Amino acid sequence: MTERRSSRFNTSPAGDWVLSKDGEKLYYVTSFEKGNDIWVTDLRSKETKIFNKLGANGVSLELSQDGKFLFVVADGRAMKIDAESG
């Protein structure tokens, strides 16, 4: 089960978020520019970067059971995104 909370990364409020199966990456939704995008933070190195540019109004995330994919619903459209390459 994935725990979800509202948090702040960078200077923008983060919405939905999931932790990778190995606990090393945090994927989260935030609106840093125009619309909501998916960002990732490597929790060991503290490196943060945009993971997938969506520009969507509403985004929700779910990690696949094997941890290889992010299931994303963005503005009512479902997507399957590779958790390594974005």
N, C-alpha and C positions, 0 to 999 in steps of 0.2 A: 504494500500500500504506500502511496506517495503522499507525503504531508505537504499541504499548501498553505501559504501565508502571504499576506501583502508585505512587500519589502521595498527598500530603495537601493538602487544601484546607480552609479554615476549620479546625476542630479534629477533623474526622472523617476517617478514612482513605477515599480514593477507590478505587473498583474500576475497572471498565471506563471508558475514555474515548476520544473521537475529536476531532480538530481539524477545523474547517470547511475547505472547499476554499480559501477566501481567506486562511486562517490567522489570522483575527481573533477567532474564538470557539472556546472549549474547552468541549465538552459532557462531563459526567462523572457517574458514579453514586456516590452516597454516602448513608449513613444518618445524617442529622443529627437527625431526629426519630424517628418510628416507621416502620420499614421503609426500603427503598432508594428514592430518588427521583432524577430527572435534574436536574442543576444546570447552569448555563451561566455562564462567565466571559468577558466582553469583554476581550480581552487588551490593547487600546489604553487603555481607560478604567479597567480593573481592577475594573469593576462585576461583582459576582457575585449571582445570584438563582436561585431555584428555577425550573426550566424546565417540568417536568412532574411532578406529584405522583402517584407510583405506589404507594407503601407496600408494595412487593414484597419478597420474601425474596431472590430471585435475579434479576439484570438483566444483559443484555448489549446492547451498542450496535454498530451498523454504519452508516456514512454511505453514502447512495446515490451512485452514480458522478457524478451531476450536482450533488451537494451540496445538493439541495433537501429531502431527507427523511432522517430517522433511522429505521432499522429496529431495532426493539426486541423482545427476548424477555424478558418479565417473568413469572416463575413459570410458565413453559411456554406462555405466551400470546403470540402474535406480533402486533405493532402497527406501523403506519407513521405517523410523526409528522412534521408540517411543521417543518422546521429553522428557520423564522423565527418562527412563532407558537406553537409548542409544541402 
